[in-house]
Amino acid sequence: MWSLPLGVLRCGPQNVTLDYDSFLLKWEDDPSCSVIRDGLVYELQLLTADKPVHNGEVVVTPAQIGSTHSWKWTSHLPSQCARHSVRLRSQYNNQSSPWMQKMLPDQGKILVLPRKQILKVGSTATFCCTVPDGESIKTMFLHDYKGTNVTTTKISEHVHSLTVHLDQESENWSDVICETTKGNISGAIFHASYPPDDSDLQCETRDLESIDCFWNVGRAANEHPAMERIYQLQGSPCINGHSGKCSQKVEVDTVERNWTLTATNRLGKLELCDRANLTKRVHMVAPEKVAASTVNPRNISLKWSWTVQKYSNLNLTCQVDVSDGDSNTKIENFGVGLTAAVIKDLIPHWDYDVRVRCGTAQHFWKWGDWSKSVKIRTKGDVPDALDVWMKVKEDQTVISWKVPLANQSHGEIFDYKVSWAKTKEKNQSNQTNVSRSNHSLTLTLDPSEEYMVTVTARNINGSSSPSTIIIPRLNLDKSEVKTSWISGSNGSFFLSWPVSPNASCGYIVDWCPVFGNCTFEWMKVPPNRTLTTIFSKNFEDGRRYLLSIYACTERAPVLLQRREGYVRETKIEAKLFKLKYKQKDSAVEVSWEPIPLEKQTASIHGYILYYQDKSGNIFNVSTDDPEATSLTAKNLNISTYNFTVTASTAVGLCGNTSINVILNPPADQLIMLTLISLGAVFLILSVSIIICYRHWACIKDKVYPPIPKPVLTENWLASPDEHTVRPLPFDQSHYSEVLDVPELHDKFRPPQPVVGQDYMPFTFSQTPKGYYNKPLKKLQPCLTLPTTGLTSRPGLPCFPINDVFPNPSYNLIVQGEDQQSQSHPEIQDGMPIIDSGYQAQSPEESFSTAELEEEPDSPISCVSTYILLPQKTSK
């Protein structure tokens, strides 16, 4: 007992302890408290940094007096983030014992508190690091936690805090590390997780003697040992609750009740409920000892048993699953305590896998478990009827049948029997056996008769039902069914056709390549369908196929339509055209032979002829006629051309074939040019002959007056008088001595003036002293010179234009010794004197002329002697 003043309660606490990590305060009653019969109250007070922050009390009943008492609190800061202390005292009848204070001890070392915690995801946690005197904190951080919302705070040199928002679950334990400036390290650990979050509780019974409950297990239920969850069903523990399943023995009745599951971990507790009548939730177990009691070719009887005796009183529905590897069928049977079923419509000599499951027919909950699968083989039987078809070509008929599949032969096929007879002579049939390796037979039949052909297959169990086909007589009607075009798609042909009233047993579609060996295939379509898609493993790209549609009738099949096309077109290979060309004037026709069908890997829609000249210019001409065998390039120049023929198809231009052509001038053009040239030459010669003839006629018929000799006066070098002109200059450089002017002889044709040349006609008069020019008299009327525009002086001779032409042999030019040749003519008494640059002839050459006799009454139209004075040409 404490020695206390009067009014102070003597009963108080003793042996007070304070846990460093958990903030748990424990104490005992003083022995003097045993005299108190009404109970006792302890008042407690928490101080942080010597300031009261929390008050509490503990009530002790009379029965608890003398025992150990405790009190626990949670601080917003760990104990080492601030100085924590706690004090307590007892109270009884308004009397209080003295305060007893307990302070957390100073550990004298580096610490991170709290040391170990399980925290809920979504909460915020604070950790404090304290170091003793003489040290300071360098850093404080998290390790092995992916959260990023972390804050550190410096409280003092010896205390730091770290606060983290736990926004995700820890993979394992995470660390809080504190390091001092001296390199000392300490830390704490924590794990962030979730309280239980399981869901969807559902309970049922399998044997009507126990309950089975299932639920969805929540997240992180088994991730960490510290977070292990404890499950209880109806207050009883579940051994494997973490797997989401719990079973217990219960009494199953028709009462609907709640079934409760609880899940607990260190962060919380969860309770799930399901209200159910278990008799309506029967999940049946699998049947046992499933077997075939009877096996036939096309049906079997099945039986099984139950391990749960109470199923025998239940109204059941059972499902039998029959599988042959490629397909499976589910057959349902009903009955009370069902233990047998019959499976029908099976394939003879065939393997099946059979299994069974059942459920309650009344208050059906779910299907029970499947039984183990049982293998059963049905017994053999005769083959199914064969699928037979035919192809007729003149007197040859090919009968073909499809190879029976394994589910059609019902055992190994031995051989086939084919029989045939005229329909009007059925009793006189022929037959033959065909080995099992062959599946067709070619018959030579009379095309004018109708035949019935029957085919059967035989195995160990017997022969199949006969398959019969009628071979029609040859159709004498020449009108055939027209063939239309069809395009394939995705490696197949899609066909549709109008309904035929004759198709009593459906339709047959057959197909085979247009060229090559026609190994035909076919398929049968039921009467209620008029469309189908044809697939075949034998289809080839770039190969043309002929498809025929027949109506199946009670008699012979009737051809309805024909189609032709490619399942997939490919480009025609190059250089398949055999090109020829023919030139016609300026056009070239390029022709070719049609590409053989076996090499036409695409449908030809037309042709294009490209042609290119030497300059690189490209032209083309085309046609949309797929039957065309030529194209013509027109208006070509004489050049070398490269011609290329290409086919236009659905897959583009292909089959390119080229040829080079050199164009020759057309023969008609050469002939025409030759004729025109010859005609022009003939015309020129004719005109020349006519002109010459007229000229010589003029010379022959006319009388020319005498030509006076030129006269040179003694003073001819002096100034000329009115009857003379300036002496003609004479270039002595052409001659070695001075010669007398020769006489003009009538050796050449009389010279005549040429219109358009600059000259004037003159006569020469000869005097004893020399030569001078003297104009002729009595030649009227005067002629206006065309080039000079001057008119001859009166008394000069005038010449008719059509009777004269120039004499190029006579062009005399005379120059004096002292005279220099002039570059342009001078005018004397209105007459031009022209220096023509003429080179004189040899002095030895003599000239003579006939003298003109003056006859006043006779007209003179031709003058044969005169001097031409053309313009000078420089030498």
ZASELO-390188 format. One line per 5 residues: for each residue x, y negated, z of C-alpha. Coordinates in steps of 0.1 Angstrom, whole numbers, plus 5000, padded with zeros to 4 digits. Last residue first. Layout:
ZASELO-390188
X/Y/Z ~ ...;
***
This chain:
ZASELO-390188
5346/4632/3355 ~ 5319/4608/3361 ~ 5287/4612/3342 ~ 5279/4582/3319 ~ 5243/4576/3309;
5233/4589/3275 ~ 5242/4571/3243 ~ 5229/4592/3215 ~ 5242/4583/3180 ~ 5219/4587/3150;
5214/4610/3121 ~ 5184/4632/3116 ~ 5156/4608/3114 ~ 5121/4623/3108 ~ 5089/4605/3101;
5098/4585/3070 ~ 5069/4572/3051 ~ 5073/4569/3013 ~ 5064/4536/2997 ~ 5095/4517/3006;
5118/4544/2994 ~ 5152/4537/3008 ~ 5175/4565/3001 ~ 5190/4581/3031 ~ 5225/4593/3029;
5232/4629/3037 ~ 5255/4635/3066 ~ 5291/4644/3071 ~ 5313/4651/3102 ~ 5349/4663/3103;
5366/4682/3132 ~ 5403/4677/3132 ~ 5400/4649/3157 ~ 5387/4673/3184 ~ 5356/4662/3200;
5353/4632/3223 ~ 5345/4636/3259 ~ 5313/4618/3268 ~ 5313/4597/3300 ~ 5280/4582/3290;
5289/4546/3288 ~ 5257/4528/3278 ~ 5253/4496/3258 ~ 5218/4484/3263 ~ 5200/4462/3237;
5185/4428/3244 ~ 5211/4409/3225 ~ 5238/4427/3243 ~ 5229/4445/3276 ~ 5256/4462/3296;
5255/4498/3308 ~ 5270/4511/3340 ~ 5302/4525/3352 ~ 5323/4510/3325 ~ 5353/4526/3307;
5383/4504/3304 ~ 5389/4486/3271 ~ 5423/4476/3257 ~ 5427/4507/3234 ~ 5391/4507/3224;
5365/4532/3234 ~ 5342/4554/3212 ~ 5317/4579/3226 ~ 5301/4605/3204 ~ 5274/4628/3218;
5266/4652/3190 ~ 5263/4689/3199 ~ 5235/4681/3223 ~ 5212/4673/3195 ~ 5181/4658/3211;
5146/4666/3199 ~ 5125/4649/3172 ~ 5093/4654/3154 ~ 5068/4652/3182 ~ 5080/4619/3194;
5077/4601/3161 ~ 5107/4579/3156 ~ 5110/4541/3152 ~ 5138/4525/3133 ~ 5151/4491/3144;
5140/4461/3123 ~ 5125/4442/3151 ~ 5144/4449/3183 ~ 5135/4480/3202 ~ 5112/4476/3232;
5125/4480/3267 ~ 5108/4500/3295 ~ 5142/4516/3303 ~ 5131/4552/3307 ~ 5101/4555/3284;
5115/4536/3255 ~ 5087/4518/3237 ~ 5086/4529/3201 ~ 5085/4504/3172 ~ 5060/4508/3145;
5077/4508/3121 ~ 5110/4520/3106 ~ 5117/4494/3079 ~ 5153/4487/3090 ~ 5178/4507/3107;
5200/4491/3133 ~ 5237/4485/3125 ~ 5264/4496/3147 ~ 5299/4487/3138 ~ 5328/4505/3123;
5360/4492/3108 ~ 5376/4468/3083 ~ 5364/4484/3052 ~ 5330/4485/3065 ~ 5310/4514/3077;
5275/4511/3091 ~ 5264/4535/3119 ~ 5228/4540/3128 ~ 5215/4537/3164 ~ 5190/4555/3187;
5189/4543/3223 ~ 5195/4564/3254 ~ 5185/4568/3290 ~ 5168/4602/3291 ~ 5131/4607/3299;
5119/4616/3264 ~ 5146/4633/3244 ~ 5157/4616/3211 ~ 5163/4637/3180 ~ 5196/4648/3166;
5195/4661/3130 ~ 5205/4698/3131 ~ 5242/4704/3127 ~ 5267/4706/3099 ~ 5253/4676/3079;
5286/4659/3080 ~ 5294/4628/3100 ~ 5326/4611/3089 ~ 5355/4609/3111 ~ 5365/4578/3130;
5401/4572/3120 ~ 5426/4584/3145 ~ 5447/4567/3171 ~ 5473/4590/3186 ~ 5478/4614/3215;
5441/4617/3225 ~ 5423/4622/3257 ~ 5440/4593/3275 ~ 5430/4571/3248 ~ 5395/4565/3264;
5376/4546/3238 ~ 5354/4517/3249 ~ 5324/4511/3226 ~ 5327/4477/3209 ~ 5301/4452/3222;
5272/4450/3198 ~ 5271/4435/3163 ~ 5246/4418/3141 ~ 5241/4388/3163 ~ 5277/4381/3165;
5302/4399/3187 ~ 5330/4380/3204 ~ 5362/4392/3189 ~ 5374/4429/3189 ~ 5354/4435/3158;
5373/4406/3141 ~ 5384/4426/3111 ~ 5350/4443/3108 ~ 5343/4479/3114 ~ 5317/4495/3093;
5298/4527/3102 ~ 5287/4547/3073 ~ 5252/4543/3061 ~ 5227/4572/3066 ~ 5208/4581/3036;
5170/4585/3041 ~ 5157/4620/3052 ~ 5131/4639/3032 ~ 5108/4662/3055 ~ 5095/4697/3047;
5124/4719/3059 ~ 5133/4700/3090 ~ 5096/4699/3101 ~ 5092/4736/3094 ~ 5124/4742/3114;
5108/4724/3143 ~ 5075/4742/3141 ~ 5092/4776/3140 ~ 5114/4767/3170 ~ 5084/4756/3190;
5065/4788/3181 ~ 5094/4810/3189 ~ 5100/4794/3223 ~ 5063/4797/3232 ~ 5064/4834/3223;
5096/4840/3242 ~ 5082/4823/3273 ~ 5049/4843/3270 ~ 5068/4876/3266 ~ 5090/4869/3296;
5060/4861/3317 ~ 5042/4892/3306 ~ 5072/4914/3314 ~ 5074/4898/3349 ~ 5037/4903/3355;
5039/4939/3343 ~ 5068/4946/3366 ~ 5052/4930/3396 ~ 5020/4949/3390 ~ 5039/4982/3387;
5058/4975/3419 ~ 5025/4966/3437 ~ 5008/4997/3425 ~ 5037/5018/3439 ~ 5033/5004/3475;
5066/4992/3491 ~ 5079/5019/3514 ~ 5070/5022/3551 ~ 5095/5041/3573 ~ 5077/5063/3599;
5088/5076/3632 ~ 5067/5102/3651 ~ 5055/5104/3687 ~ 5035/5128/3709 ~ 5019/5118/3742;
4997/5146/3757 ~ 4984/5123/3784 ~ 4964/5091/3791 ~ 4946/5092/3824 ~ 4931/5119/3847;
4896/5116/3832 ~ 4911/5120/3797 ~ 4923/5097/3768 ~ 4946/5116/3745 ~ 4978/5101/3732;
4992/5096/3697 ~ 5025/5077/3693 ~ 5037/5060/3661 ~ 5071/5044/3658 ~ 5074/5020/3629;
5101/5011/3604 ~ 5093/4981/3582 ~ 5073/4969/3552 ~ 5046/4952/3571 ~ 5014/4969/3583;
4979/4957/3576 ~ 4962/4988/3588 ~ 4969/5016/3614 ~ 4947/5046/3607 ~ 4936/5073/3632;
4932/5110/3626 ~ 4917/5142/3641 ~ 4886/5129/3658 ~ 4865/5155/3677 ~ 4868/5136/3710;
4853/5105/3693 ~ 4860/5075/3715 ~ 4885/5061/3690 ~ 4916/5040/3693 ~ 4940/5015/3675;
4971/5002/3690 ~ 4998/4975/3687 ~ 5032/4971/3702 ~ 5058/4945/3691 ~ 5093/4958/3698;
5109/4939/3669 ~ 5114/4972/3650 ~ 5077/4979/3649 ~ 5056/4997/3675 ~ 5025/5018/3669;
5001/5032/3695 ~ 4973/5055/3684 ~ 4947/5061/3711 ~ 4924/5092/3713 ~ 4890/5100/3728;
4873/5117/3757 ~ 4895/5147/3760 ~ 4885/5171/3788 ~ 4916/5182/3808 ~ 4940/5211/3808;
4936/5215/3770 ~ 4964/5241/3764 ~ 4940/5271/3762 ~ 4916/5250/3742 ~ 4942/5245/3714;
4950/5209/3707 ~ 4933/5197/3676 ~ 4956/5193/3646 ~ 4969/5158/3639 ~ 4965/5129/3616;
4983/5095/3613 ~ 4969/5073/3585 ~ 4993/5045/3576 ~ 4981/5013/3560 ~ 4999/4987/3538;
4992/5005/3505 ~ 4982/5041/3516 ~ 5007/5059/3536 ~ 5000/5094/3549 ~ 5011/5108/3583;
5013/5141/3600 ~ 5015/5149/3637 ~ 5013/5183/3655 ~ 5000/5171/3689 ~ 5013/5191/3719;
5043/5168/3726 ~ 5034/5160/3762 ~ 5015/5182/3787 ~ 4978/5176/3793 ~ 4973/5161/3827;
4952/5181/3851 ~ 4915/5185/3855 ~ 4899/5202/3886 ~ 4871/5227/3885 ~ 4870/5221/3848;
4840/5221/3826 ~ 4813/5240/3806 ~ 4777/5244/3815 ~ 4750/5268/3801 ~ 4714/5268/3809;
4683/5291/3811 ~ 4694/5326/3799 ~ 4667/5351/3807 ~ 4675/5383/3826 ~ 4659/5416/3812;
4627/5429/3828 ~ 4612/5421/3862 ~ 4629/5387/3860 ~ 4661/5371/3872 ~ 4664/5337/3855;
4699/5331/3842 ~ 4724/5303/3846 ~ 4757/5304/3827 ~ 4790/5288/3835 ~ 4819/5285/3810;
4852/5275/3825 ~ 4881/5254/3813 ~ 4914/5257/3831 ~ 4934/5227/3844 ~ 4932/5238/3880;
4926/5275/3885 ~ 4896/5292/3901 ~ 4903/5328/3911 ~ 4896/5322/3948 ~ 4861/5313/3938;
4837/5287/3950 ~ 4803/5279/3934 ~ 4779/5255/3950 ~ 4742/5262/3946 ~ 4710/5246/3934;
4676/5259/3925 ~ 4666/5277/3957 ~ 4633/5294/3965 ~ 4639/5323/3942 ~ 4671/5334/3960;
4705/5328/3943 ~ 4727/5356/3930 ~ 4764/5352/3923 ~ 4786/5360/3894 ~ 4822/5366/3882;
4835/5372/3847 ~ 4869/5384/3836 ~ 4868/5367/3803 ~ 4903/5374/3790 ~ 4916/5342/3774;
4896/5312/3766 ~ 4864/5298/3781 ~ 4873/5311/3815 ~ 4844/5330/3833 ~ 4812/5321/3851;
4780/5337/3863 ~ 4749/5323/3880 ~ 4720/5346/3886 ~ 4686/5333/3897 ~ 4657/5346/3918;
4635/5377/3918 ~ 4604/5363/3900 ~ 4624/5337/3880 ~ 4601/5335/3850 ~ 4584/5303/3864;
4618/5286/3861 ~ 4625/5257/3885 ~ 4648/5231/3872 ~ 4686/5234/3876 ~ 4713/5225/3900;
4750/5233/3900 ~ 4779/5221/3921 ~ 4812/5235/3909 ~ 4842/5240/3932 ~ 4878/5229/3939;
4869/5197/3957 ~ 4847/5186/3928 ~ 4842/5201/3894 ~ 4828/5183/3864 ~ 4800/5197/3842;
4794/5193/3805 ~ 4763/5207/3787 ~ 4760/5237/3765 ~ 4729/5241/3744 ~ 4709/5273/3746;
4709/5289/3712 ~ 4685/5286/3683 ~ 4695/5315/3660 ~ 4665/5337/3671 ~ 4676/5372/3664;
4682/5378/3701 ~ 4701/5411/3704 ~ 4681/5435/3726 ~ 4681/5429/3763 ~ 4701/5450/3787;
4680/5457/3818 ~ 4697/5461/3851 ~ 4692/5487/3878 ~ 4710/5493/3912 ~ 4703/5527/3925;
4701/5532/3963 ~ 4734/5545/3976 ~ 4746/5580/3973 ~ 4754/5604/4002 ~ 4769/5604/4037;
4805/5611/4026 ~ 4804/5583/4001 ~ 4787/5576/3968 ~ 4780/5544/3948 ~ 4751/5540/3923;
4747/5522/3889 ~ 4717/5522/3866 ~ 4715/5507/3831 ~ 4682/5503/3812 ~ 4686/5495/3775;
4667/5474/3749 ~ 4674/5482/3713 ~ 4686/5461/3683 ~ 4721/5456/3697 ~ 4726/5494/3697;
4750/5500/3726 ~ 4787/5505/3730 ~ 4793/5505/3767 ~ 4822/5490/3787 ~ 4824/5501/3824;
4833/5480/3854 ~ 4845/5485/3890 ~ 4874/5508/3887 ~ 4895/5521/3917 ~ 4865/5542/3929;
4866/5563/3898 ~ 4837/5560/3874 ~ 4813/5589/3867 ~ 4793/5590/3835 ~ 4757/5591/3825;
4735/5593/3794 ~ 4698/5591/3795 ~ 4672/5608/3774 ~ 4642/5607/3798 ~ 4641/5569/3797;
4635/5568/3760 ~ 4615/5536/3755 ~ 4639/5517/3778 ~ 4668/5531/3760 ~ 4691/5549/3783;
4720/5543/3807 ~ 4737/5561/3837 ~ 4767/5549/3857 ~ 4779/5569/3887 ~ 4805/5555/3911;
4832/5572/3932 ~ 4843/5584/3966 ~ 4836/5553/3987 ~ 4850/5555/4023 ~ 4825/5547/4050;
4795/5524/4055 ~ 4802/5508/4021 ~ 4784/5476/4028 ~ 4801/5464/4060 ~ 4835/5473/4045;
4827/5453/4014 ~ 4814/5470/3983 ~ 4834/5461/3952 ~ 4812/5440/3930 ~ 4797/5456/3899;
4803/5453/3862 ~ 4786/5466/3831 ~ 4803/5453/3799 ~ 4782/5455/3768 ~ 4798/5457/3733;
4775/5458/3703 ~ 4775/5420/3698 ~ 4790/5406/3730 ~ 4769/5413/3761 ~ 4780/5406/3797;
4765/5425/3827 ~ 4758/5423/3864 ~ 4755/5447/3893 ~ 4755/5441/3931 ~ 4755/5476/3945;
4729/5491/3968 ~ 4742/5497/4003 ~ 4764/5527/4009 ~ 4750/5559/4027 ~ 4753/5559/4065;
4779/5561/4092 ~ 4774/5561/4130 ~ 4778/5529/4151 ~ 4810/5521/4169 ~ 4809/5508/4205;
4834/5487/4224 ~ 4824/5475/4259 ~ 4830/5440/4273 ~ 4831/5436/4311 ~ 4799/5420/4325;
4792/5383/4321 ~ 4784/5363/4352 ~ 4749/5352/4360 ~ 4730/5326/4340 ~ 4717/5297/4359;
4688/5287/4382 ~ 4657/5303/4367 ~ 4628/5298/4391 ~ 4611/5329/4377 ~ 4631/5348/4351;
4661/5352/4374 ~ 4694/5356/4355 ~ 4713/5382/4336 ~ 4746/5389/4318 ~ 4756/5417/4294;
4785/5426/4271 ~ 4789/5444/4238 ~ 4819/5445/4214 ~ 4810/5461/4180 ~ 4827/5484/4155;
4809/5494/4123 ~ 4800/5527/4106 ~ 4765/5515/4100 ~ 4757/5478/4105 ~ 4733/5469/4133;
4698/5458/4130 ~ 4688/5468/4166 ~ 4701/5466/4201 ~ 4680/5484/4228 ~ 4682/5473/4265;
4687/5488/4300 ~ 4690/5479/4337 ~ 4662/5453/4344 ~ 4652/5449/4380 ~ 4619/5436/4368;
4619/5430/4331 ~ 4630/5408/4302 ~ 4654/5413/4272 ~ 4674/5387/4253 ~ 4697/5393/4223;
4727/5372/4216 ~ 4745/5376/4183 ~ 4782/5373/4175 ~ 4801/5367/4143 ~ 4834/5376/4128;
4848/5400/4154 ~ 4817/5423/4154 ~ 4801/5407/4184 ~ 4769/5417/4203 ~ 4760/5396/4234;
4732/5410/4255 ~ 4712/5385/4276 ~ 4691/5396/4305 ~ 4659/5381/4320 ~ 4650/5393/4354;
4619/5395/4377 ~ 4636/5403/4410 ~ 4628/5433/4432 ~ 4658/5454/4419 ~ 4681/5425/4425;
4679/5431/4463 ~ 4702/5462/4458 ~ 4732/5441/4448 ~ 4757/5463/4430 ~ 4736/5465/4399;
4736/5491/4370 ~ 4740/5492/4332 ~ 4723/5507/4301 ~ 4725/5502/4263 ~ 4706/5519/4235;
4721/5516/4200 ~ 4708/5507/4165 ~ 4717/5509/4128 ~ 4737/5541/4123 ~ 4726/5555/4157;
4743/5555/4192 ~ 4724/5564/4224 ~ 4733/5558/4260 ~ 4758/5530/4253 ~ 4776/5518/4284;
4777/5490/4310 ~ 4789/5503/4343 ~ 4783/5471/4364 ~ 4762/5440/4358 ~ 4778/5407/4367;
4767/5388/4398 ~ 4735/5368/4398 ~ 4733/5331/4408 ~ 4701/5329/4428 ~ 4690/5293/4436;
4653/5296/4440 ~ 4656/5320/4469 ~ 4682/5296/4483 ~ 4656/5268/4490 ~ 4677/5237/4488;
4687/5203/4504 ~ 4724/5194/4498 ~ 4744/5171/4522 ~ 4779/5156/4522 ~ 4797/5140/4552;
4830/5122/4551 ~ 4855/5114/4579 ~ 4884/5089/4580 ~ 4920/5080/4577 ~ 4936/5109/4595;
4915/5135/4575 ~ 4880/5148/4577 ~ 4855/5165/4553 ~ 4820/5174/4564 ~ 4796/5197/4545;
4759/5199/4553 ~ 4732/5222/4540 ~ 4697/5207/4544 ~ 4667/5230/4543 ~ 4640/5245/4521;
4626/5276/4536 ~ 4622/5307/4514 ~ 4646/5328/4534 ~ 4683/5336/4533 ~ 4699/5344/4566;
4734/5331/4564 ~ 4769/5345/4558 ~ 4792/5317/4548 ~ 4810/5306/4517 ~ 4830/5274/4509;
4844/5261/4476 ~ 4861/5229/4466 ~ 4896/5243/4466 ~ 4906/5222/4497 ~ 4879/5240/4516;
4898/5273/4516 ~ 4891/5284/4551 ~ 4859/5264/4556 ~ 4852/5257/4593 ~ 4818/5261/4608;
4797/5230/4616 ~ 4771/5237/4589 ~ 4800/5238/4565 ~ 4833/5223/4578 ~ 4862/5210/4559;
4896/5197/4573 ~ 4916/5175/4551 ~ 4954/5175/4550 ~ 4968/5139/4548 ~ 5000/5145/4568;
5008/5175/4545 ~ 5007/5152/4514 ~ 4991/5158/4480 ~ 4964/5181/4492 ~ 4933/5159/4492;
4950/5132/4470 ~ 4917/5125/4451 ~ 4884/5140/4460 ~ 4874/5176/4456 ~ 4842/5180/4436;
4818/5203/4455 ~ 4807/5240/4457 ~ 4787/5258/4483 ~ 4781/5296/4485 ~ 4755/5309/4509;
4751/5345/4521 ~ 4726/5373/4521 ~ 4706/5368/4489 ~ 4735/5383/4470 ~ 4746/5353/4449;
4733/5324/4469 ~ 4734/5287/4460 ~ 4748/5253/4473 ~ 4757/5221/4455 ~ 4778/5193/4470;
4785/5165/4445 ~ 4813/5145/4461 ~ 4847/5144/4479 ~ 4861/5110/4489 ~ 4881/5118/4521;
4901/5088/4534 ~ 4927/5076/4510 ~ 4965/5073/4511 ~ 4995/5051/4520 ~ 5023/5068/4538;
5047/5050/4562 ~ 5084/5052/4572 ~ 5106/5029/4594 ~ 5142/5017/4590 ~ 5176/5009/4604;
5208/4998/4588 ~ 5240/4982/4603 ~ 5261/4965/4577 ~ 5275/4937/4599 ~ 5251/4912/4583;
5223/4934/4594 ~ 5202/4957/4572 ~ 5164/4965/4575 ~ 5148/4992/4554 ~ 5110/5000/4552;
5106/5035/4537 ~ 5079/5053/4518 ~ 5068/5089/4526 ~ 5055/5107/4495 ~ 5038/5096/4463;
5023/5067/4481 ~ 4988/5055/4469 ~ 4983/5021/4455 ~ 4974/4985/4465 ~ 4990/4986/4499;
4996/4949/4506 ~ 5030/4945/4522 ~ 5042/4923/4551 ~ 5078/4923/4562 ~ 5088/4906/4595;
5122/4893/4607 ~ 5135/4890/4643 ~ 5170/4882/4656 ~ 5177/4849/4639 ~ 5141/4840/4644;
5107/4846/4627 ~ 5121/4850/4592 ~ 5093/4862/4569 ~ 5093/4888/4542 ~ 5064/4892/4517;
5056/4922/4494 ~ 5029/4924/4467 ~ 5050/4946/4444 ~ 5037/4981/4452 ~ 5057/5009/4437;
5069/5024/4470 ~ 5101/5044/4473 ~ 5121/5018/4492 ~ 5108/4985/4508 ~ 5130/4956/4518;
5146/4936/4547 ~ 5179/4917/4543 ~ 5208/4902/4562 ~ 5195/4902/4597 ~ 5217/4887/4625;
5239/4902/4651 ~ 5255/4890/4684 ~ 5224/4895/4704 ~ 5204/4925/4695 ~ 5185/4931/4662;
5148/4932/4656 ~ 5130/4942/4624 ~ 5092/4939/4622 ~ 5067/4957/4599 ~ 5033/4944/4587;
5007/4964/4569 ~ 4978/4952/4546 ~ 4950/4976/4536 ~ 4938/4986/4501 ~ 4952/5022/4504;
4948/5033/4540 ~ 4978/5037/4562 ~ 4995/5066/4579 ~ 5023/5051/4602 ~ 5057/5059/4615;
5083/5036/4631 ~ 5061/5006/4638 ~ 5086/4989/4641 ~ 5121/4985/4627 ~ 5148/4986/4653;
5184/4974/4657 ~ 5198/4980/4692 ~ 5195/4966/4728 ~ 5162/4984/4734 ~ 5147/4954/4752;
5119/4968/4774 ~ 5083/4961/4768 ~ 5071/4941/4798 ~ 5048/4954/4826 ~ 5030/4930/4850;
5012/4938/4882 ~ 4987/4912/4892 ~ 4977/4911/4929 ~ 4946/4931/4939 ~ 4912/4916/4935;
4882/4912/4958 ~ 4848/4904/4944 ~ 4834/4937/4957 ~ 4862/4957/4941 ~ 4887/4945/4915;
4921/4961/4905 ~ 4949/4944/4887 ~ 4967/4945/4854 ~ 4995/4929/4834 ~ 5008/4935/4799;
5039/4922/4781 ~ 5049/4916/4745 ~ 5078/4894/4733 ~ 5073/4889/4695 ~ 5079/4909/4663;
5092/4937/4684 ~ 5058/4950/4695 ~ 5043/4950/4660 ~ 5022/4921/4652 ~ 4984/4919/4649;
4984/4940/4681 ~ 4963/4971/4686 ~ 4953/4981/4721 ~ 4954/5011/4743 ~ 4944/5017/4780;
4950/5046/4803 ~ 4940/5061/4837 ~ 4956/5089/4857 ~ 4934/5104/4885 ~ 4929/5093/4921;
4895/5077/4915 ~ 4879/5094/4885 ~ 4849/5109/4905 ~ 4842/5075/4920 ~ 4840/5060/4885;
4868/5039/4871 ~ 4859/5011/4848 ~ 4887/4998/4826 ~ 4889/4962/4816 ~ 4902/4940/4787;
4917/4907/4779 ~ 4938/4897/4747 ~ 4961/4869/4737 ~ 4975/4856/4770 ~ 5007/4837/4763;
5041/4848/4776 ~ 5054/4853/4740 ~ 5025/4877/4735 ~ 5005/4885/4766 ~ 4979/4913/4770;
4956/4912/4801 ~ 4940/4940/4820 ~ 4913/4941/4847 ~ 4908/4974/4865 ~ 4873/4982/4880;
4866/5006/4909 ~ 4838/5029/4919 ~ 4813/5030/4947 ~ 4830/5053/4972 ~ 4863/5035/4979;
4883/5054/5005 ~ 4904/5070/4979 ~ 4918/5037/4968 ~ 4944/5038/4995 ~ 4962/5064/4976;
4970/5038/4949 ~ 4954/5047/4916 ~ 4975/5058/4886 ~ 4987/5041/4855 ~ 4990/5044/4817;
4994/5017/4790 ~ 4995/5027/4753 ~ 5010/5002/4729 ~ 5017/5031/4705 ~ 5054/5026/4698;
5069/5014/4732 ~ 5045/5033/4755 ~ 5039/5013/4787 ~ 5041/5030/4821 ~ 5025/5019/4855;
5032/5043/4884 ~ 5008/5024/4907 ~ 4976/5005/4903 ~ 4957/4988/4932 ~ 4938/4993/4965;
4947/4966/4991 ~ 4922/4941/4979 ~ 4930/4906/4989 ~ 4907/4889/5012 ~ 4934/4887/5040;
4969/4886/5027 ~ 4985/4916/5011 ~ 5011/4941/5022 ~ 5010/4965/4993 ~ 5000/5000/5000;
***
